[in-house]
């Protein structure tokens, strides 16, 4: 086996083939490396963009929650009647029953 490898290395055609294999291996490695570097750069930009979008959506959600709470606190019976809502005389309430008798940390109504 050692003689076969030495014969290939000493042979001119074997040297040329070995050199081309090394060149193509280096070029392929450089291309794969540049591909993964570019992917990681684009991933970093996307992460930054998503962080900004998430903070903007969080600000919008906070504004909507604040307006909801202000509207909820300002609702009156007179305002409901002006919108056409009436109070019912036959009230039915729905209660959720406990699923089992096991000890649970859930807050059952």
N, C-alpha and C positions, 0 to 999 in steps of 0.2 A: 504494500500500500504506500509505503514511504517512497519507494522508487517511482511509482506512478505519479505521485504529486510532484516529485522532483523533475520528472520528465516533462510534465505539463508546464512547469514554471520555466524550464530551460528552453522549451520549444517556443519559437517566435509567434506562431498562431495562438498558442496557449496564453502567452503574455498579452497579446492583443485582445483576446476574448476576456481575460481577467481584468484588463484595464477598462474595457467598455462596460463590463458588469459593475465595476466599482464606480465609474462615472454615472451610469444610469441609477445606481443605488443612491449616490449622493444627491443627484437631481431630484429623484423621487422623494427622498427624505426632506430636502429643502422645500419642495412643494407641499408636502403633508404638514410640515412645520408651519409654513406661512398660512395654510388654510386654517389650522387650529388657532393661530395667533389672531387672525382676522375675526374668526368666530368669537373668541373671547373678548375682543374689543367691541364688537357689535353687541354682545351680551351685556357688557358694562354700560354702554349707552342706553340700551333698553331698560336696564335696571334703574338707571337715573330717571329716565322718562316716566316709568311706571311709579316711581316714588313721588314724583311731582304730581302726576295725575291722581294718585291716591290721596295726597294731602289736599288737593283741590276738591275732590269729591267729599272728603271728610269735612271740609269747611262748608260746602253746600249742604251736607246733611245736618250739620250743627245749626245752620241758619233755618232749615226747614223744621227741625225739632223745636227751636226757639219760637218760631211763628205758630207751630201747632200748640205749644204750651200756652202761649198768649191767647190764642183763639179758644182753647179749652177753658181757660180761666175767665174769659169774657162772655161765655155763653150763659144766657139767662132764660128763664121760663117765658118771659114776654117775647124775647127774640125768637124762641122756638114756635110760639103761637103765631107770630107774624109770618113765619115760613110755612104755616099750614099744619104743623104738628099739634095733635091733641092728646090729652091725657086719657089713658084707657081705664075703664073701671074693672075689667077682668084681667088681672095681672097673673101671669104664669112665669115662674122662675125655674130655670133648669140648673140642677146641681150635679156635679160630677161625683159618682160614687167611687169608693175605694176599690181597687182591683182585688186586693187580698188582705189577709190578716197579718202579713209579715211586717216586721219593723222596717221603717223606711225613713229616709231623711227628706223626702219630697214633701212639699207644702200642699196638702190636699185641701180643697175648698169644702 
